[in-house]
Amino acid sequence: MAKSRAQARAEHAGQMGPGHDQFTETIYGVICAACHNYILIDKTNDPSNCREHEACRQAYSQS
């Protein structure tokens, strides 16, 4: 099951410690303000039928 934005923020803040609790929300996901890395790439807006193709399934599994 996909991770929610709230779960991604909570996990990152817990793992990285103080200073990593501010995030920028984008249409693509959540970015940590301290380390400037995408914590979550939100793929919920992608076409669901694309996941039926093998190459797309592999790409989604590597995220």
C-alpha positions in Angstrom: 0.0 0.0 0.0 1.2 3.5 -0.8 2.6 5.7 1.9 0.7 8.9 2.5 2.3 12.3 2.7 1.7 12.5 6.4 3.4 9.2 7.0 6.3 10.2 4.8 6.8 13.4 6.8 6.5 11.7 10.1 9.0 8.9 9.2 11.6 11.3 7.8 11.4 13.6 10.8 11.7 10.6 13.1 14.7 9.2 11.2 16.6 12.4 10.6 15.9 14.2 13.9 15.6 17.9 14.8 15.6 20.3 11.9 14.0 17.9 9.4 10.4 18.6 10.4 9.6 21.4 7.8 8.4 20.3 4.4 7.4 21.9 1.1 4.4 20.4 -0.6 4.5 20.2 -4.3 2.1 18.5 -6.8 4.7 15.8 -7.1 5.3 15.0 -3.5 7.0 16.3 -0.3 10.4 17.9 -0.1 12.4 18.3 3.2 13.4 21.9 3.8 16.6 20.9 5.5 18.1 18.3 3.1 16.1 19.4 0.0 15.4 15.8 -1.0 12.1 14.5 -2.1 10.8 12.4 0.7 7.8 11.1 -1.2 7.0 11.1 -4.9 3.2 11.0 -5.1 2.2 8.9 -8.0 -1.5 8.8 -7.2 -2.3 11.1 -10.2 -0.7 8.9 -12.7 -3.0 7.0 -15.0 -3.8 3.6 -13.4 -3.9 1.7 -16.7 -0.2 2.5 -17.1 0.6 0.2 -14.2 -0.6 -2.7 -16.3 2.5 -2.5 -18.4 5.6 -4.5 -17.2 8.0 -1.6 -17.7 5.7 0.7 -15.7 5.3 -1.8 -12.9 9.1 -2.1 -12.6 9.5 1.6 -12.4 6.9 1.9 -9.7 8.4 -0.9 -7.7 11.8 0.9 -7.6 10.5 4.1 -6.0 
